[in-house]
Amino acid sequence: MTGFLVATAVSFGVIFVAELGDKSQLMALTFATKFRALPVLIGITIATAIVHAVSVAVGYGLGATLPTGWIALVAAIAFLVFGAWTLRGDTLTDEERSKAEKTTKSAIFAASVAFFLAELGDKTMLATITLATQYGWFGTWLGSTVGMVAADALAILVGRKLGKHLPEKVIKYGAAALFFLFGVWLLIDAIAQLT
């Protein structure tokens, strides 16, 4: 498998799992109760593409200038922290829910702005930066963007069809386990590179 395909597949998987149960996925559900699903997904895609482009630029720049062993070590620690963050959970505040429900602007514009602001500093942005230090920028950007949009589309579909969220505990523990798994894998790689 080529580096591009590996970067795309790994980034898709990591970000898809990271987004499950995340605050922005809850926002997607909230927007989808007020607007049609397609404009909401277009807004999510625009915001995600921009935020993840910035993320991969930062991560790829760090990867090009820092020794890979130390980057792998920092990435391992970051993924272990993401696992703990995922276990802690994410919720929408009443203010965030109210803004998402009361907006009267265009669905695409409203979703784009809300998701752009929600993703700044979020674990999916930080995970994308981390992935970009290890993989090629384009594959990481493409995989992370598609992974996040797919997870949010799943939330919208399931939420609209069933009227409730996916089982929260299963999602939380599964996502945390995958983060811990990636963290341990990167830690083993870092130790091998530094010794």
N, C-alpha and C positions, 0 to 999 in steps of 0.2 A: 504494500500500500504506500502511495506517495506521501510526502510530508504534508502536502495540502489536504489530502483526504483525511489523514490522521488528525491534523489540527481541526478540521471541520467537524469530524465525528466526535472527538473528545470534547471540544468546546460546546457542541450541541448538547451532548449528554450531561455535562456538568451544569450548564446554565439551565437546561430544562428542569433538572432535578432541583437546582437551587431556587428556581422560581416557584416551585410547587409550595403553596401555602404562604408565599411571600406577600407583603403588603401591596405590591403593585398588582398581584393577581387578584387580590380582594378588590382593588380599585377597578380592575377590568370587569369584574362581576357587577359592581355598582354602576359603572357607566353603561353596561349592557342592559340594565333594567330600565334605563331612561332612553337610550338611543338604540338604533339598529346595530347589529353586531359588526357589519362590514366597516362602517366609518370608524368605529371604535378600534378595530384591528388595524386600520390604515394609520390612525393616530399613534397607536402603540408602536407600529413598525417604524414610523418616521422618528419618533423619540428614541427608540432603542437603537436604530442605525446610527444616530448622531452620538449618543452616549457611548456606545460600544466602539465607535471609530476613535473617539478621544481615549478610551480605555486601552485599546490595542496600541495606539501611538505611544502612550506612556509606557506600557509594558514592553513593547518591542524596543523602544529606546533604552530602557533599563537593561533589557536582555543583551543588547549590542554593546553596552559599555561596562557591565559588571561581570565578574567571573561566574561561570555557570554553576559551579558547586555551591557558592554562597546564595545564588538566586534560587537554586533548588531547595536549599535549607529554609530560606525565607518563605518560599512557596509552600513547603510542607507545613510550616508553622501556620501560615495563613489558612490553609485548608483545614487544619485541625481547629483553628479558631472559628472558621465558617461552620464546621460541624457543631461546635458548642452554641454558636449563634442560632443555628437552625433549631436545635433542641429548645432554646429559650423561646422561640416562636416570634411571630410578627402579627400585629393587629392594626387595624385602622383606628385612628382616634375619632371621636365624635365630630371634631372640626373637619378632618379629612373626608369623612363619609358625607357630611353635610355639603361640603363644596362639590363633591362628585355628583351628589343627587340634585343640587339646586342649579347647576350651570345651565344657562340657556343659550350659550354660544354654539357655534358649529361643533358637531361631535368630533370631527377630525382635529380641529384646533384645540378644543378642550382636552381631549385625550392626549394629544401630543404634548401640550404644556404640562399637564398634570404628571404624565409619565416621565417626562424629561426631569422635572424637579424631584420626583420621588426616587428616581434611579441614581441621582448624584450621591455618591458615597454609600450606596446600597451594596449588599453583599454580592449581587450579580455583577456590579461594576468592578468591585475589587477582585472578584474571581476572574473576570475577563482580563484585567491587568495582569494578574498572576499567570493565567494561561498564555498570554502574549509574550511573557518572558521566556517561555519554553518552546513555543511553536511559532510558525509563520504568521505574520500579521493578517493576511487576507483570509486564510482558512479559519483563524480564530475569530475574526470579525464576523464572517459569514455564519459560522456555526453558532456563535453566541447569540447573534441577532435572531436567527431562525429558531434556535432553542427557546429563547424567551417569548417570541411571538407565538410559537406552538403551545407553550405552557399556558399562556394567557388565553389563547383561542380555546384550549381544552377547558379552562375554567369557565369561559363564557358559555360554551356548548353544554357542559354538564350543569352549570348553574341555571341556565335557562330551561333545560329539559327536565331536570329533576327538582329544581327549586331549592337545592341545598348544596353545600360544598362536598368535595371528596372527603372521606374519613380523615380528619385532621391528624389524629395520632399516628396513623399508618404512614401518611405523607411525611410528617415531621421526623419520625424515627428512620424511615427509609432514606430520606434526603441526608439526614445527619450521618447515617452509616456510610453512605457513599462519599461524603466529604471526608470522613475519618479514613476510609479506605484509600482515597486519593492522597490524603496527607501522609499516611504511612508509606505508600508507594513512593512518593516524592522524597520522604525522609531517607528511605533506603537508598534511593538514587543519589541524594546529596552526600550521604556518608561514603558511598562508593567513590564519588568524584573528589571528595576532600581527603581521602586517605591514600 
